[in-house]
């Protein structure tokens, strides 16, 4: 069981997945809220059934899987629908996050959650690592990666807490605007060594 939990968060397009992968390469157990959320709404799941009942069958693809793009578009333009979906999924996600962190076997584990702060998950972690980039970087990366329009990305950014507020919650701030992979790897290695020490001290207390 991990004795220390690091919460990793950041806005869309900040590079959370890349950073988490670098920690995983160092044999750190990574618990990802996005993966848990996807697993909760697989074909035949109770959560997907509830979503179908609420939103309608047009949100389900011909293969029985959730049409994520359509659902994302719906909730970012309808606050009531977003609230309903959050009320359905967030308690389920939180339960799985707690379970998986308890089952982690590395000395410390990484809990990756884009909405770590917004969803009050900070209480589950011992330290918060924020991946920080400018809004222009977020827009450039996300439009290129996902094929979204600038307006769509801007709507997602606006739905999350501000960059400043995220920075205020950070114990560690990793600036990732112009980092090469080598620079990022070196930074993660330094953070890793610090987290190992914190985990060792934590296990002794």
C-alpha positions as CSV (number, residue, x, y, z in Angstrom):
1,X,0.0,0.0,0.0
2,X,1.3,3.5,-0.9
3,X,2.0,5.6,2.2
4,X,2.0,8.9,0.2
5,X,-0.3,10.2,-2.5
6,X,0.6,12.9,-5.0
7,X,-2.3,14.6,-6.8
8,X,-1.5,15.6,-10.3
9,X,-3.7,18.2,-12.0
10,X,-3.6,20.9,-14.7
11,X,-5.8,22.5,-17.3
12,X,-6.7,20.9,-20.6
13,X,-3.6,20.7,-22.9
14,X,-1.1,21.1,-20.1
15,X,0.6,17.8,-20.6
16,X,-0.8,15.8,-17.7
17,X,-0.8,12.5,-19.6
18,X,2.9,13.0,-20.7
19,X,4.0,13.8,-17.1
20,X,2.0,10.9,-15.6
21,X,3.6,8.5,-18.1
22,X,7.1,9.7,-17.0
23,X,6.2,8.9,-13.4
24,X,4.9,5.5,-14.5
25,X,8.2,4.8,-16.2
26,X,9.8,5.2,-12.7
27,X,7.5,2.4,-11.4
28,X,5.1,4.8,-9.7
29,X,1.5,3.5,-9.6
30,X,-0.7,5.9,-11.5
31,X,-4.5,6.2,-10.8
32,X,-6.2,8.2,-13.5
33,X,-9.6,9.7,-12.9
34,X,-10.3,10.0,-16.6
35,X,-9.7,6.3,-17.2
36,X,-11.9,5.5,-14.2
37,X,-14.6,7.7,-15.7
38,X,-14.4,6.0,-19.0
39,X,-14.6,2.5,-17.4
40,X,-17.7,3.5,-15.5
41,X,-19.7,4.2,-18.7
42,X,-18.7,1.2,-20.8
43,X,-21.3,-0.7,-22.7
44,X,-23.8,-2.4,-20.4
45,X,-22.8,-0.4,-17.3
46,X,-25.4,0.9,-14.8
47,X,-24.0,4.5,-15.3
48,X,-24.4,4.2,-19.1
49,X,-28.0,3.0,-18.7
50,X,-28.7,6.0,-16.5
51,X,-27.1,8.4,-19.1
52,X,-29.2,6.8,-21.8
53,X,-32.4,7.2,-19.8
54,X,-31.6,10.9,-19.1
55,X,-30.1,12.1,-22.4
56,X,-31.7,9.7,-24.9
57,X,-30.6,6.9,-27.2
58,X,-29.1,9.3,-29.7
59,X,-26.2,9.7,-27.3
60,X,-25.3,6.0,-27.8
61,X,-23.4,4.9,-30.9
62,X,-24.5,2.0,-33.0
63,X,-21.9,-0.3,-31.3
64,X,-23.5,0.5,-27.9
65,X,-20.8,2.7,-26.7
66,X,-21.3,6.3,-25.4
67,X,-20.9,9.1,-27.9
68,X,-18.5,11.1,-25.9
69,X,-18.1,13.9,-28.3
70,X,-21.8,14.5,-28.5
71,X,-22.1,14.3,-24.7
72,X,-19.2,16.7,-24.2
73,X,-20.9,19.2,-26.5
74,X,-24.2,18.9,-24.7
75,X,-22.9,19.4,-21.2
76,X,-20.6,22.3,-22.1
77,X,-23.6,24.2,-23.5
78,X,-26.2,23.1,-20.9
79,X,-25.3,23.7,-17.2
80,X,-28.2,21.6,-15.8
81,X,-27.2,18.6,-17.9
82,X,-23.6,19.0,-16.7
83,X,-24.7,19.2,-13.1
84,X,-26.8,16.0,-13.5
85,X,-23.9,14.1,-15.1
86,X,-21.5,15.3,-12.4
87,X,-23.9,14.2,-9.7
88,X,-24.0,10.8,-11.2
89,X,-20.4,10.2,-11.9
90,X,-18.3,12.1,-9.4
91,X,-19.3,9.9,-6.3
92,X,-18.6,6.8,-8.3
93,X,-15.2,8.2,-9.5
94,X,-14.3,9.2,-6.0
95,X,-15.1,5.8,-4.6
96,X,-12.8,4.1,-7.2
97,X,-10.0,6.6,-6.7
98,X,-10.0,5.8,-3.0
99,X,-10.1,2.1,-3.7
100,X,-7.3,2.2,-6.2
101,X,-5.0,4.4,-4.1
102,X,-5.4,1.9,-1.2
103,X,-4.4,-1.0,-3.6
104,X,-1.4,0.9,-5.0
105,X,1.9,-0.9,-4.2
106,X,4.6,1.7,-5.0
107,X,6.1,3.7,-2.2
108,X,4.0,6.6,-3.3
109,X,1.3,6.8,-6.0
110,X,0.1,9.4,-8.4
111,X,-3.6,10.4,-8.5
112,X,-4.2,12.1,-11.8
113,X,-7.4,14.2,-12.0
114,X,-8.1,17.2,-14.2
115,X,-10.7,18.4,-11.7
116,X,-8.7,17.6,-8.6
117,X,-9.4,21.0,-7.1
118,X,-12.9,21.6,-8.5
119,X,-14.2,18.3,-7.2
120,X,-12.7,18.6,-3.8
121,X,-10.3,15.7,-4.2
122,X,-7.4,17.5,-2.7
123,X,-8.4,16.0,0.7
124,X,-7.4,12.6,-0.8
125,X,-3.8,13.5,-1.5
126,X,-0.7,14.5,0.5
127,X,0.7,16.9,-2.1
128,X,-0.5,18.7,-5.2
129,X,1.5,18.8,-8.4
130,X,0.1,21.3,-10.9
131,X,1.2,21.2,-14.5
132,X,1.1,24.8,-15.5
133,X,0.9,26.4,-19.0
134,X,-0.5,29.6,-20.5
135,X,-4.0,29.7,-22.0
136,X,-2.6,30.2,-25.5
137,X,-0.6,26.9,-25.1
138,X,-3.7,25.1,-24.0
139,X,-5.6,26.3,-27.1
140,X,-2.8,25.5,-29.5
141,X,-2.2,22.0,-28.2
142,X,-5.8,21.0,-27.8
143,X,-7.0,22.2,-31.2
144,X,-4.1,20.3,-32.8
145,X,-4.6,17.2,-30.7
146,X,-8.4,16.9,-30.6
147,X,-9.5,18.8,-33.7
148,X,-11.6,21.1,-31.6
149,X,-12.3,24.7,-32.6
150,X,-10.7,27.5,-30.6
151,X,-14.2,28.3,-29.2
152,X,-14.7,24.8,-28.0
153,X,-11.4,24.7,-26.2
154,X,-12.1,28.2,-24.7
155,X,-15.4,26.9,-23.4
156,X,-13.7,24.0,-21.6
157,X,-11.0,26.3,-20.2
158,X,-13.7,28.7,-18.9
159,X,-15.6,25.8,-17.2
160,X,-12.5,25.0,-15.1
161,X,-11.0,27.0,-12.3
162,X,-8.6,29.8,-13.2
163,X,-4.9,29.3,-13.8
164,X,-4.2,31.5,-10.8
165,X,-6.4,29.5,-8.5
166,X,-4.9,26.3,-9.6
167,X,-1.4,27.7,-8.9
168,X,-2.5,28.8,-5.4
169,X,-3.3,25.1,-4.6
170,X,0.0,23.8,-5.8
171,X,2.7,22.4,-3.6
172,X,4.8,21.8,-6.7
173,X,4.4,23.8,-9.9
174,X,5.8,22.3,-13.2
175,X,5.9,24.9,-16.0
176,X,5.4,23.0,-19.2
177,X,5.0,25.7,-21.9
178,X,8.3,25.1,-23.8
179,X,9.7,22.0,-22.1
180,X,11.5,19.4,-24.3
181,X,10.9,15.8,-23.3
182,X,14.4,15.6,-21.9
183,X,13.8,18.7,-19.7
184,X,10.5,17.3,-18.6
185,X,12.0,13.9,-17.8
186,X,14.7,15.5,-15.7
187,X,12.1,17.6,-13.8
188,X,10.0,14.5,-13.1
189,X,13.1,12.6,-11.9
190,X,13.8,15.4,-9.4
191,X,10.2,15.5,-8.2
192,X,10.2,11.7,-7.9
193,X,13.2,11.7,-5.6
194,X,11.6,14.3,-3.4
195,X,8.3,12.3,-3.3
196,X,10.2,9.1,-2.4
197,X,11.8,10.9,0.6
198,X,8.4,12.3,1.7
199,X,6.8,8.9,1.4
200,X,9.6,7.3,3.5
201,X,9.2,10.0,6.2
202,X,5.5,9.5,6.1
203,X,5.7,5.8,6.7
204,X,7.8,6.4,9.8
205,X,5.4,8.9,11.4
